[in-house]
Amino acid sequence: MLSEMYATQGGDATPTGRITSLDPLDPENAPDAWERTALLAFDRGEEEVSEISEFNESAHMRYARPI
C-alpha cells in the first residue's frame, strides 16, 4: 500500500519499494540481481544493505532491510 501511495505522489525523489524473497510464492516477486545479493547478505547476518547506482541515466539509492 505504501508503494502505491508513493507512486501517486510523483516527483524525482519519490521512494518506491517492494517485498521480495529468495523463494517467492509469486514469480513476479522474484528478486533482481541487486536484491538477490542483499537477501544473501541478510542470510549472513547483515542488518541492511544500501548502494547508490545508476538507473535511467540518473543516480538512485537502493536500500534493503529484512522484515
C-alpha positions as CSV (number, residue, x, y, z in Angstrom):
1,M,0.0,0.0,0.0
2,L,2.8,2.4,0.8
3,S,4.4,1.8,-2.6
4,E,1.2,2.6,-4.3
5,M,0.8,5.8,-2.2
6,Y,4.3,7.0,-3.1
7,A,3.8,6.2,-6.7
8,T,0.9,8.6,-6.9
9,Q,2.9,11.4,-5.3
10,G,5.2,11.9,-8.3
11,G,8.4,13.9,-8.4
12,D,12.0,13.0,-8.8
13,A,12.7,11.7,-5.3
14,T,9.6,9.5,-5.0
15,P,10.5,6.4,-3.0
16,T,9.4,3.0,-4.3
17,G,9.5,-0.3,-2.6
18,R,8.5,-3.9,-2.9
19,I,8.7,-7.2,-0.9
20,T,10.8,-10.0,-2.4
21,S,12.3,-13.3,-1.3
22,L,14.9,-15.8,-2.4
23,D,11.9,-18.2,-2.7
24,P,8.9,-16.1,-3.7
25,L,5.4,-17.6,-3.9
26,D,4.7,-15.3,-6.9
27,P,7.3,-15.3,-9.7
28,E,6.6,-11.6,-10.2
29,N,8.2,-11.0,-6.7
30,A,11.5,-12.7,-7.7
31,P,14.5,-10.6,-6.7
32,D,16.6,-8.8,-9.3
33,A,20.4,-9.3,-9.1
34,W,20.9,-6.4,-6.6
35,E,18.0,-7.7,-4.4
36,R,19.3,-11.2,-4.5
37,T,22.7,-10.0,-3.3
38,A,21.1,-8.1,-0.5
39,L,18.9,-11.1,0.5
40,L,22.0,-13.3,0.7
41,A,23.8,-10.7,2.8
42,F,20.8,-10.9,5.3
43,D,21.4,-14.7,5.5
44,R,25.0,-13.9,6.6
45,G,23.7,-11.6,9.3
46,E,23.7,-8.2,7.7
47,E,21.0,-5.9,9.0
48,E,20.7,-3.6,6.0
49,V,22.2,-3.1,2.5
50,S,22.4,0.2,0.6
51,E,24.0,1.5,-2.6
52,I,23.9,4.4,-5.0
53,S,23.5,3.1,-8.5
54,E,22.7,4.4,-12.0
55,F,19.2,3.8,-13.4
56,N,17.7,5.5,-16.4
57,E,20.7,7.8,-16.6
58,S,20.4,9.2,-13.0
59,A,21.6,8.1,-9.6
60,H,19.3,6.2,-7.3
61,M,19.7,5.0,-3.8
62,R,18.8,1.3,-3.3
63,Y,18.2,0.2,0.3
64,A,17.0,-3.1,1.7
65,R,16.2,-4.3,5.2
66,P,14.7,-7.6,6.2
67,I,11.2,-7.5,7.6
